[in-house]
Amino acid sequence: MLFRSLLASGKSSRLIRNVREKQRLVTSINTEVLAEKWPGFFQIYASMPVEKWEKARNAIFAELRRFQTEKVPEEDRKSVV
């Protein structure tokens, strides 16, 4: 799934690059699609110190909003295909 890969597959993905590496808000972050059991269910899960919870949540939602407002660069699409 392209969306899942862009978000959290590999070091060039948005959540890992921006939320984990750049902002250092989480120690790990990943996504999962559970379409077989729950069609349409998509989850993001992360580990972080409790004091970083609110900033991490806001940063994750900001990355999700970017998909609504910005085109995904061709280089990003090619890196996950």
C-alpha positions as CSV (number, residue, x, y, z in Angstrom):
1,M,0.0,0.0,0.0
2,L,1.6,3.2,-1.2
3,F,0.1,5.4,1.6
4,R,1.4,3.1,4.3
5,S,4.9,2.9,2.7
6,L,5.1,6.7,2.4
7,L,4.1,7.1,6.0
8,A,6.3,4.6,7.8
9,S,8.2,2.1,5.7
10,G,11.9,2.8,5.8
11,K,14.1,5.7,6.8
12,S,12.9,7.9,4.0
13,S,9.2,7.6,5.1
14,R,7.5,10.7,6.5
15,L,6.8,9.6,10.0
16,I,10.2,8.1,10.6
17,R,12.1,11.0,8.9
18,N,10.1,13.8,10.5
19,V,8.6,12.6,13.8
20,R,11.3,10.1,14.8
21,E,14.6,11.4,13.3
22,K,14.1,15.2,12.9
23,Q,11.8,16.0,15.9
24,R,12.9,13.1,18.1
25,L,9.4,12.7,19.5
26,V,9.1,8.9,19.3
27,T,11.5,6.0,19.7
28,S,9.6,3.9,17.2
29,I,6.6,4.4,14.8
30,N,4.8,2.1,12.4
31,T,1.6,1.6,10.6
32,E,-0.7,-1.4,10.0
33,V,-3.6,-2.3,7.7
34,L,-6.0,-4.8,9.1
35,A,-8.2,-5.0,6.0
36,E,-8.9,-8.7,6.2
37,K,-10.4,-8.5,9.7
38,W,-11.6,-4.9,9.6
39,P,-12.0,-3.5,6.1
40,G,-10.8,0.1,6.0
41,F,-9.0,-0.1,9.3
42,F,-5.6,1.7,9.3
43,Q,-3.6,2.3,12.5
44,I,-0.5,4.2,13.4
45,Y,1.3,3.2,16.6
46,A,4.4,4.6,18.2
47,S,6.5,4.4,21.4
48,M,7.5,7.6,23.2
49,P,8.2,9.1,26.6
50,V,4.9,10.1,28.2
51,E,6.0,13.8,28.3
52,K,6.3,13.8,24.5
53,W,2.8,12.3,23.9
54,E,1.0,15.5,22.9
55,K,3.7,16.8,20.6
56,A,4.1,13.4,19.0
57,R,0.4,13.1,18.4
58,N,0.3,16.6,16.9
59,A,3.3,15.9,14.6
60,I,1.7,12.6,13.4
61,F,-1.6,14.4,12.6
62,A,0.4,17.1,10.8
63,E,2.0,14.5,8.6
64,L,-1.4,13.0,7.8
65,R,-2.7,16.5,6.9
66,R,0.2,17.0,4.5
67,F,-1.4,14.2,2.3
68,Q,-4.5,16.4,2.0
69,T,-2.7,19.6,1.1
70,E,0.5,18.7,-0.7
71,K,1.4,16.6,-3.7
72,V,3.7,13.7,-2.9
73,P,6.9,14.4,-4.7
74,E,7.8,12.0,-7.5
75,E,11.1,11.0,-5.8
76,D,9.1,9.9,-2.7
77,R,6.8,7.8,-4.7
78,K,9.7,6.2,-6.6
79,S,11.5,5.4,-3.3
80,V,8.7,3.2,-2.0
81,V,7.7,1.4,-5.2
